[in-house]
Amino acid sequence: MNVIEVLRERGFIEQTTHEKELYDYIDSDQATCYIGFDPTASSLHVGSLVPIMSLAHMQNCGHRPIALVGGGTGLVGDPSGKTEMRQLLTPEIVEENAKGIKKQLSNFITFSDDKALLLNNADWLTKIEYIPFLRDIGRHFSVNRMLKAESYKIRLDSDEGLNFIEFNYMLLQAYDFLELFDQHKCRIQMGGSDQWGNIVAGIDLVRRMRQESVFGVTFPLITTSSGAKMGKTASGAVWLDPEKTSPYDYYQFWINTDDRDVSRFLALFTFLPMDEIRNVEEIDGSELNYAKTVLAFEATQLLHGKEEAVKAYKAASSMFGLRVVPSKILPSSVIPRDVSDNISTSIPFSYIEDKLFADGIPAFKLFQMTGMVKSGGEARRLIKQGGAYANDKRIESFDHLFTMEDIMDSELILRAGKKKYHKIKIKK
């Protein structure tokens, strides 16, 4: 499938330029695309995941992504989406922030062997000579057209107005596109919907100066179903840096996804197959909670690795109760699904001889034998209330007989309520 079709199917694309020519370019050869990342902080946040994931999809489909750190433009400040001037950063702060961003991007994109490039526009923008730049680049820009750009209109209507240094931003971003086209044959620029004017300006500049066609793709602003901006919580931004947002807190952010957003976020923020994700749209209740667990696990694994994702999953299980995801829910996920894999080895256990299971042991008696309850009556009440489980399957009847057929790998795991476990080990 064409990568543009992949991105469109998963909900990434809001607008494209020259759609037919873009498809032809994608189909004809290995494409090179780029997205700019603003180095205003030492860490990106969840709001940056859509552009990051789009670059990862490009790479997965055999194309070459460029992540462009705005070390030069960061010294100026992008007015897009802002009603006041951004705080200007020093070169030292920009350089330090760029290091953190590269580390985070490397979790999603492979930079080795030129499979992707990480560039910093400070390498060329800080070397520009002002008069030659005005003569060679500035003459291709119409002030009238620039003032119609949404990013400039918002600032012009604000109390602070538009600063001259910011007015140059569109020229600098357009020049980035020209530079990347010249040096790396990059023909696609992608970005948020607020970057449309800047992207179109770059396309026009390459056409005027090189008589070549290049393309633009923009992403929609991702909000939750409640209307909140993606990645913003009551406690602040959800960062990609584990020092700012721990893997466990990151996992919990995804677990708390609104029911209405689960399938959409699975499409955007995981690589799970779309046919499996579409099935999630048909489920609700406890099954939807399983899908949230997969979303949290997969998103955490992408950023922090499988080991940290498993730790977060088990930590959540120990605090809020084990949630073993059935194999029919998003089966391509590598989330642990075996009950025994998810229980800490520190839980209580006892040995029971296999011959005792020959005639079967009633469920209520088994719970009493292991000390899960104090009496047979308490065991009956627990089972009647639906709080008794064996190998994560609810026990429906207090006199259900457990035999060796119920034993998995010489073990049987009992659970009372959400958090109380006991492991039976079979002794021959």
N, C-alpha and C positions, 0 to 999 in steps of 0.2 A: 504493500500500500504506500502511495506517495506520502511523504512526511507531512505535507500540508493537510492531507486528508486525515492523517492520524491526529494532528493537532486540532483540527476542526471537530472531529468526532468526539474528542475528549474535552472540548469546551474551552480551548485556549484562544481561539481567533475571534477578534471583533471586526477588523478590517484588513484588507490587503490591497496593494496597488497592482495594476496590470495582471489580473489573476491568470489569464490564459498564458501569457508570457512567463509568469512565475512558475506555473505548473510545467511548462516546457523546459525551463531551465533546471528545475529540480529533477525531472525525468531524464535529462540528457547527460548529466555528469555529476560528479561529486560537488555539491554546493558548499560554499563558505558563507556563513552568516555571523552576525555579531549582535551583542547586546551590551549596552553600557551600564556600569554599576557605580553608583555615587559613593565615594569613600568618606562620607560625613561621620561615620562611626567605625569602630574597630570590628564590628560584627554586622552582618546582614540579619534580617528578621524574617518571620514567616511570610510577610507581605512580599518578599523577594522570591518566593518559591516558584511562582508561575513562570517568570523569565528563566530561572535556573532549570526547572524541569523541561522547559521548551528546548533549551540548549542540549540537555541530556537526550531528549527524543531525537533531535537532529543527529547527534552522534550515534545513537543506537540504530538509526536508519542509514548509516554509512556516510554522513556528511561531516564537515569540519566546522565546529563552533569556535568563535572567538569571544572570550570574555574580556571586555575592555573596561579597565578600572579608570575612572575619570580623575586621574591625578592632576591633569591640567585644568579641565573644566571645573573640578572641585575647588580650585583656587578662585573661581569666578562665582559659581553658584547658579543652579538652574532655577529660573523663576516659575517653571511649570508646576501648577497645582498649589502655588504658594501665594498668600496675600501679603506677605512681607518679605523683605530681603533676607536671604540665608546668611548666617554668620560665616564670615570668610575664614578659611582654615590656613594654617601655615604649611609650608612644604613638608616639614618634619612630621606633622600630625597626619597629613595625607599619606605619606609613605608608610607610616606605621599601620594605619588603617588598611592600606592595600594588602599588607602581609596577612592580616587576619582574614580578609575577604578571600584571598587565594586559597588559604587553608580550608575554608568552608566549601568553596566551589569544588575543590578536589575530591570531596566526598561524593559528588554527583557526576563529575566529568573527568575523563582520563586525559591528562595533559602530556603523557609520555609519547615519544616517537611522533611528535607533531600531529597527534590525533585531535588535539585542540590547542589553542593558543591563549595565553593570558598576557595581555598587553596593557600598557599604561600610556594614555594620551599625553602625559607630561613629557614623554620622550620627544615629541615633535611640537606640541603647542608652546612649550616654554622656549623654544628656539625660533619662534616666528619673529620676523622683523615687521614692525607695524606698517610702515609705508608700503613696502612690497605686498603685504597681505591685503591692504585696502585696495591697491591697484589690481591685483590678480584675482582676489576672491570677492572683496566687498562690492565690486562693480556689478556682480551678477545678482545682487539682492535688491529687491524693491522694498523701500521702507513702507510704502502703502500696503503691500501684501503682508509684510511682517507684522504690522499693527493689527491685522485681521486675525492673526493666530490666536487661538483661545488662551494660550499661556500668557501672552502679552496683554490681551484684553482684560483678563482678570486683575492683573497688577495695575493697569492703567485706571481701573475703576476703584481700586483700593485707596485708603487714606494715604498710605505711604507712597504710592505711585511706583513707577518703574525706574530703577537706577540705570545709568548709562552702561555700567560694567555688565549688568545682566542683559542689556539689550544686545550685547555682542554674543550671547550664549548660542543663539541659533546658528550664527556664522561658524562658531567653533565646532559645534556638533556636526554641521554639514561638512566641514573640513575634515573631521574624523573619517566620515564615510569615504571621502575622496582619497585620503591617505591609505585607508584599508583596501580600497579598490586597487590603488596603484601598487601597493607593496604585497598584498596577499590575495588579489583577485576576489575580494569579498563583494558579493552582489546583493546580499540581503541584510537589511537592518531590521531588528525586531525590538519592540518595547511596549510600554503601557500605552493606553489610549490617550493619555495626556501628552505623549511624545509625537503624535501624528504630524503636527506642523513642522517640528524639527526634522522628522524623518523625510517628509516630502521635500523639505528644503535641501537635504543632502542628495536625494534622488535628482532633483533639478540641477544641482551644482555639477554632479558627475555627467549628466547629459550635456550640459553646456560646455564643460571643459574637456570631456573625453569622447563625446558623441557615443556614449554607451548606455545601455539600459541596466538599471539596478532596481531593486524592489524593496517594498516595505510591508511589514506585518505588525499589527498592533493587537494587544491583549485587552480584554475587558477588565475594568476594576472589579476585583473579587470582594464581594461582601457576603456576610452570613445572611440567612433567611430572615433574621431579625433586623437586618439593615446595618449591622455594625461592620466597621472596616476590618478586613481580614488581618489577623495577627494582633489585634488590640484587645487587651483584657483589662479587668478592673485593676489588676496589679501592674499594668504596663505592657510593653511590647514583649512578644515571645521571640527570643533571640536564637540564632543558630549556633552561637558560641556556647559550649557546655559550661563555661565559667559564669555566663550570664543567665542562662536557663538550663538547668540540669536535665540530663536525659529523662529522668523520672517525671519532672514537671512538664517537659516537652511531650512525653507520652500522655500525661493527664490532660494536656490541652486538647489533644485529638480525641481522647475518650469522651470529652465533654461536648463533642460536636452535636449540634442540633439535629434531630431526627431527619428534618427536611433537607439537610446538606450532605448526608452520608454518601449517597451514590455519586453526587457531583464532586465531592472532595476525593473520593476514591479514584475517580477518573483523572483529576488534576494532579493529585499528590502521591500517587503510586503508579507502578508499571503493571499492575494486574490487568489481565485481559478484559476487554470491554464486554464480551458476552457474559462473563461472570459478574461484572459490575451491574449490567442491566438487570440481572436476576435479583439484585439487592433492592431494586425499585419495587419489587412485588412482595417484599416481606415487611413485617412490623413486629412490635412487641419484643420479646426476648431474642428473637432471631436478629432483629435490627441491632440489638446490643452486641451480639456476636460480631456483626459487620463493623461496628465501631471499634471493637477490640482489634480486629484485623487492620483497620485503618490506622489506629494508633501504633500498632506493632510495625507495619510496613513503613510508615512515615519516619518512625524513630530509627528503624534499621537503615534507611537510606542515608540519614544524616550522621548517626552515631555508630553504625555497625550492628551486626546481629547480636554480638555478646551483650552490648548495652541494652538493646531492645528486649532481649530475654530477661535481663535483670529487672528492667522496668516493669515488664509483664508480670514477673513473679512477685515483685514488691507490691504491685497493685493487688495481686491475688491474695497475698498475705494480709492486706489491710481491708479489702472490700469483698473477699470471697473469690474462690477460683471460678474462672469462666473459661472452660475448655470448649473451643470452637469446633462444632461438628464438621466433618469432612465435606459436607455438601455446601457449606458456606465458603465462598471464595476459595475453592480447592487449590489454586495455584500458590496461595500464600504459604510461606515456610514457617508460620507461627507454630509453636509446639502444640500438638493436638493429643498426645498420649497423656492420660491422667498422671501416670507415674513419673513422667518427665517434668511435671509442673509442681510436684509436691516436694518440699524441702526434706532432705534426708534426716533432719532433726526432729521430725514428728514422731510421736510415740508409736511403738510397734510391739507386736507379740507374736509368738509362734503357736500354731495350732496344728496338730497332727492330721495328716490327710485322711486317715481312716474315720475321723469324726464327721467328715463330709460325705461319707459313703451313703448314709441314709438321709443326709440333708440336715442342716441346722436352721431352725426358724429364725427369721430376721430379727424379731424382738429379742430372742435369746442371744443371738450373735452380738448385738449391741450391748447387752448386759454383760456378757462374758468378757468383752474387751474393755469394760469400764467406761464406755462412751456415755452410759446412763447408769443411774444408781439402782434402778429396779426394772422388772419386766413391765410394770404399769407405765412407768415413764417412757419406756421404749415404745409401747403401744401408742401412747399419746403423740410422741414425736413422729411416728410413721403416719398416723391418722392425719396429722396437720401438714403432711407433705415435706417434713424437714429432714428425712432420712435418705441417704444416698449410698450406693455402692458402685464404685468405679464411675462416679459422676452420673449415674442413672438413678432417678428417683425410685424408691421402693414403694410400691402401691399397696401392699398388703402386709400386715404385721406377721402373718404366718407363712409368708413366702419362704420356701426352702432353698437355702444356698447349698449347692453341690460343687463338685470339682469343675463342672462345666462353667461355673461363674468365675473361676480363678484364671487370672491373666498373668502369665510368666511367673507362676508360683506365688502370686501376691493378690490380695484383695484390699482395696482402699475404701474405708468407710468414712462417711462425713455426716455430722450432725449440725444442722443449720448451715451458716455460711463459712465458718472459720475453724470448726473443731474437726480434726482428722485423726484417724487411727489406721495404721497399716497392719494387715494380717499377713504373716509369712508362713508358708506351708512347710511343715516338717514331715519328712517321710520316716 
